[in-house]
Amino acid sequence: MQLLTADGAFAPSESAAEFLPYFERLTEADYRKFYRDMVVVRKFDTEAANLQRQGQLALWVPSHGQEAAQVGSAYATRAQDHVFPSYREHVVGLIRGLDMVDILRMLRGVTLGGWTPEEHGNFHLYTLVLASQTLHATGYAMGMQLDGATATGNPETDQAVIVYYGDGASSQGDANEALVFAASYQTPQVFFLQNNHWAISVPVSRQSRSPLYLRAGGFGMPGVQVDGNDVLASYAVTAKAMDDARAGHGPSLIEALTYRVGAHTTADDPTKYRDPDELAYWVARDPIVRFRTYLQGLGVEQEFLDSVDEEAADHAADVRRRALEITSPDRSVIFDNVYAEPHPLVVEQKAWLDGYETSFDGSES
């Protein structure tokens, strides 16, 4: 499903008809928000990669190229919905109210989890274990059913879940078990599969002999393939799927065709396995360039586009400044949350570590 062509022209595909009412909800103000967030997170992504190269982060996970899939789908959620990311959905967190520095704290290794979901728009924690978040999301959606928090007929309060994962994670057992349970219990849930064509060094053509969205039918749920570099199509498809989930129509799967322009992580070198011609093909289909062309065709003024670039630069500079101010936590946090009540073994281990550490500075009596 596609609404914008690769060169930014509005030309809905034949499969777009059922999704056009959702696209028609949008206003020019929405378009501007979409564009702003894509540009801001692209600049943030670049700055975070620089911080990692300069030794400020243990790892960085780029999102370059996947901004449209994430922005469109994130804006299709409502405040009461719950979002389960993998580890690349930076702009989804931004849209849900997450401070981007919290992501950097996690990847610097100074926090045990990252953030409290309820304090950040029900945006749950990043999950580095591939596909495990699909089971977390399915279990949470089953809980919504048990609590009577969904399918009441009130779209303003009915809840649903969206879970993000990739083509590589789709090969994991957890993802398939989650699909089984979601279909069996008809959970209020959307599986948003970002097919960025590479599971680290393994191409999607090796992982699956058929398009990934067709797997949905095998589990008994609808599946849609959308142009993930088209932010308007990503929004419209996800908005329908989330509305259906809240209304009690069960789960669905969206395959967003996009591309991981950067490395899998900063520990990866994609030049060792990726054809440069393939990369060039997708760079020419950049989601931000495509949408900017569309906005210019609508008559959006250059002053707005320039102001977004300035805002993105300011945001990245602020993130960098605050990232450099991050300090390491006291080592006691390792022990503080193991048990709800004091435990003698943990107290003993904490005392041992304190003694061990102080032995290095000559302060031990």
C-alpha positions in Angstrom: 0.0 0.0 0.0 1.4 3.4 -1.0 0.1 6.9 -1.1 3.3 8.8 -2.2 5.5 7.7 -5.0 9.3 7.6 -4.6 9.5 11.2 -6.0 6.9 12.6 -3.6 3.8 12.7 -5.8 0.4 11.7 -4.3 -0.7 8.7 -6.3 -2.5 6.1 -4.1 -2.0 2.5 -5.1 -4.9 0.2 -6.0 -4.8 -1.3 -2.5 -5.1 2.1 -0.8 -8.9 2.5 -1.1 -9.9 1.1 2.3 -7.2 3.2 4.0 -8.0 6.6 2.4 -10.6 7.6 5.1 -7.8 7.4 7.6 -5.5 9.5 5.5 -8.2 12.0 5.2 -8.2 12.6 8.9 -4.9 14.4 8.6 -4.5 18.1 8.3 -1.5 20.2 7.1 -0.6 20.7 10.7 -0.2 16.9 11.0 2.0 16.9 8.0 4.2 19.5 9.6 4.5 17.4 12.8 5.4 14.3 10.7 8.1 16.2 8.9 9.5 17.9 12.0 9.8 14.6 13.9 11.5 12.8 11.0 14.1 15.5 10.6 14.7 15.9 14.4 15.3 12.2 14.9 17.6 12.0 11.9 19.8 14.7 13.4 19.6 13.1 16.9 20.6 9.7 15.3 23.7 11.3 13.8 24.7 13.0 17.0 24.2 9.8 19.0 26.4 7.9 16.6 29.1 10.6 17.0 28.9 10.3 20.8 29.4 6.5 20.6 32.4 6.9 18.3 33.8 9.4 20.9 33.5 6.9 23.7 30.5 8.3 25.4 28.2 5.4 24.7 28.8 1.6 24.7 26.7 1.1 21.6 24.4 3.0 19.3 21.6 1.6 17.2 20.9 3.8 14.1 17.4 4.4 12.8 18.4 6.3 9.6 16.1 5.4 6.8 13.2 4.1 8.9 11.8 7.4 10.1 8.6 7.3 8.0 7.6 3.9 9.1 8.0 4.9 12.8 6.6 8.4 12.7 3.5 7.4 10.7 2.7 4.4 12.9 3.4 6.2 16.2 0.9 9.0 15.4 -1.7 6.3 14.7 -1.7 5.4 18.4 -3.8 7.1 21.1 -2.7 8.2 24.5 -4.2 5.1 26.2 -2.4 2.6 23.9 0.7 0.8 24.9 3.8 0.7 22.7 6.4 -2.1 22.9 9.5 -1.2 21.0 12.6 -3.3 20.1 15.7 -1.0 20.2 15.6 1.2 17.2 12.3 3.1 17.7 13.8 6.4 18.9 11.3 8.7 17.3 8.4 6.6 18.5 9.7 7.3 22.0 10.0 11.0 21.2 6.4 11.2 20.0 5.2 9.4 23.2 7.0 11.9 25.4 10.3 10.2 26.1 13.4 12.3 26.7 15.9 11.1 24.1 18.7 11.4 26.7 17.1 8.4 28.5 17.9 6.3 25.5 21.5 7.5 25.7 21.6 6.7 29.5 20.6 3.1 28.8 23.2 2.7 26.0 25.8 4.2 28.2 25.0 1.6 30.8 24.1 3.8 33.7 20.5 2.6 34.1 19.1 -0.8 34.9 16.1 -0.4 32.6 15.8 3.0 31.0 12.5 4.6 32.0 9.1 4.0 33.6 6.6 3.4 30.8 3.7 5.1 32.6 5.7 8.3 32.8 6.4 8.4 29.1 3.1 7.7 27.2 3.0 4.0 27.9 6.2 3.6 25.9 7.8 0.4 27.3 11.4 -0.4 27.6 13.8 -1.2 24.8 14.3 -4.9 24.4 17.7 -6.1 23.1 16.8 -9.8 23.2 15.3 -10.3 19.7 11.5 -10.7 19.6 10.9 -11.1 23.3 8.9 -7.9 23.3 6.4 -9.6 21.0 5.5 -11.9 23.9 5.5 -9.1 26.4 3.1 -7.1 24.2 0.8 -10.1 23.6 0.6 -10.8 27.3 -0.2 -7.2 28.0 -2.9 -7.2 25.4 -4.5 -10.3 27.0 -4.4 -8.4 30.3 -6.3 -5.5 28.7 -9.0 -8.0 27.7 -9.2 -9.5 31.2 -9.4 -6.0 32.7 -12.3 -5.0 30.3 -10.1 -2.1 29.0 -10.8 -2.7 25.3 -13.7 -3.4 22.9 -16.2 -1.5 25.0 -17.4 0.6 22.1 -15.8 3.8 23.2 -12.9 4.6 21.0 -11.8 7.4 23.3 -11.0 5.0 26.1 -10.6 1.6 24.5 -7.0 0.4 24.6 -4.7 -1.5 22.2 -1.1 -2.5 21.9 1.4 -2.0 19.1 4.7 -4.0 19.1 7.6 -3.2 16.8 10.0 -5.8 15.6 12.2 -6.5 12.5 12.6 -9.0 9.7 15.4 -10.7 11.6 13.3 -11.0 14.8 10.4 -12.5 12.7 12.5 -15.7 12.5 12.7 -16.1 16.2 10.4 -18.5 18.1 9.1 -15.8 20.4 7.6 -13.8 17.5 5.8 -16.9 16.2 4.6 -17.9 19.7 3.3 -14.4 20.2 1.4 -14.6 16.9 -0.2 -17.9 18.0 -1.4 -16.5 21.3 -2.6 -13.3 19.8 -4.7 -15.1 17.2 -6.0 -17.6 19.7 -7.2 -15.0 22.1 -8.0 -12.3 19.5 -5.9 -9.7 21.4 -6.3 -6.0 20.7 -2.9 -5.8 19.1 -0.9 -4.7 16.0 2.4 -6.4 15.1 4.4 -3.8 13.2 7.2 -5.5 11.4 9.8 -3.2 10.0 11.4 -5.1 7.1 14.6 -3.1 6.7 16.0 -5.9 4.5 18.9 -7.0 6.8 19.1 -9.1 10.0 22.6 -7.8 10.7 24.4 -9.6 7.8 21.6 -11.9 6.6 19.4 -10.5 3.9 15.6 -10.9 4.2 15.7 -13.0 0.9 17.6 -15.7 2.9 15.2 -15.5 5.8 11.9 -15.8 4.0 10.9 -17.2 0.6 7.7 -15.2 0.5 6.7 -11.7 1.7 6.6 -11.5 5.4 3.1 -10.1 5.6 1.7 -13.3 4.1 2.7 -15.1 7.3 -0.2 -13.4 9.1 -2.7 -15.6 7.2 -1.1 -18.7 8.5 -1.9 -17.5 12.0 -5.4 -16.5 11.2 -5.1 -12.7 11.1 -5.0 -10.0 8.4 -1.7 -8.9 7.0 -0.8 -5.8 5.0 2.4 -4.7 3.3 2.9 -1.0 3.2 5.6 1.3 1.8 7.5 2.0 5.0 9.2 5.0 3.4 5.9 6.7 2.9 4.9 8.4 6.2 1.3 9.0 5.1 0.7 5.3 4.1 2.4 4.1 7.3 0.0 6.3 9.3 -3.2 5.3 7.4 -2.5 1.5 7.5 -1.6 1.6 11.2 -4.6 3.9 12.1 -7.0 1.4 10.7 -5.3 -1.6 12.3 -5.3 0.1 15.7 -8.9 1.2 15.4 -9.9 -2.4 14.5 -7.9 -3.7 17.5 -9.6 -1.3 20.0 -13.0 -2.3 18.6 -12.4 -5.9 19.3 -11.7 -7.2 15.8 -8.5 -8.9 16.9 -4.8 -8.6 16.0 -3.2 -7.8 12.6 0.3 -7.7 11.1 1.8 -4.8 9.1 4.9 -5.3 7.1 6.5 -1.9 6.5 9.0 -2.2 3.7 11.9 0.1 4.5 15.7 0.1 4.6 18.4 0.3 7.2 20.7 2.8 5.7 23.2 2.7 8.5 24.9 -0.2 10.2 22.9 -2.6 12.3 24.7 -1.1 15.3 28.0 0.7 15.7 29.5 -2.7 16.3 28.7 -3.7 12.7 30.4 -2.9 9.4 27.7 -3.3 6.6 30.3 -2.7 3.8 31.5 -6.3 4.4 28.2 -7.8 3.3 26.0 -5.2 1.5 26.1 -4.3 -2.2 26.7 -0.5 -2.6 24.3 -0.4 -5.5 21.5 -1.7 -3.2 22.3 1.0 -0.7 22.3 3.7 -3.4 18.9 2.5 -4.6 17.4 3.0 -1.2 19.2 6.3 -0.4 17.5 7.7 -3.5 14.2 6.8 -1.9 14.9 8.6 1.4 11.7 9.1 3.3 12.5 12.6 4.4 13.3 13.8 1.0 10.2 12.2 -0.4 7.9 13.9 2.1 9.7 17.3 1.8 9.0 17.1 -1.9 5.3 16.4 -1.2 5.1 19.3 1.2 6.8 21.7 -1.2 4.2 20.6 -3.8 1.5 21.6 -1.3 3.0 25.1 -1.0 4.6 24.7 2.4 6.9 27.7 2.8 10.7 27.3 2.8 10.8 29.2 6.1 9.1 26.3 7.8 11.6 23.8 6.3 14.5 25.9 7.4 13.1 26.3 10.9 12.8 22.5 11.2 16.5 22.1 10.3 17.4 24.7 12.9 15.2 23.0 15.6 16.8 19.7 14.8 20.3 21.1 15.2 19.3 22.8 18.5 17.8 19.5 19.8 20.8 17.5 18.8 23.1 20.1 20.5 21.1 20.0 23.7 21.1 16.2 23.7 24.9 16.2 23.3 25.4 18.7 26.1 23.2 16.7 28.5 24.7 13.4 27.4 28.2 14.7 28.4 26.8 15.6 31.8 25.7 12.0 32.5 27.4 10.6 35.6 27.7 7.0 36.7 25.2 5.9 39.5 26.3 4.7 42.9 27.2 1.0 42.8 24.6 0.3 45.4 21.9 0.4 42.8 23.1 -3.1 41.7 21.6 -4.5 44.9 18.8 -2.1 45.7 16.1 -3.7 43.6 16.9 -7.4 43.8 14.3 -8.0 46.5 11.5 -5.9 47.8 12.8 -6.4 51.4 16.3 -6.5 52.7 17.9 -9.9 52.1 20.9 -11.1 54.2 22.7 -12.6 51.1 22.4 -9.4 49.2 23.5 -7.3 52.2 26.6 -9.6 52.5 27.4 -9.3 48.8 27.1 -5.5 48.9 29.4 -5.3 51.9 32.0 -7.5 50.2 31.9 -5.3 47.1 32.3 -2.2 49.1 35.3 -3.7 50.8 36.8 -4.9 47.5 36.4 -1.5 45.9 37.9 0.5 48.8 40.9 -1.8 48.9 42.1 -0.2 45.7 42.3 3.4 47.2 44.1 2.4 50.4 41.2 3.4 52.6 40.5 -0.1 53.9 41.4 -0.3 57.6 
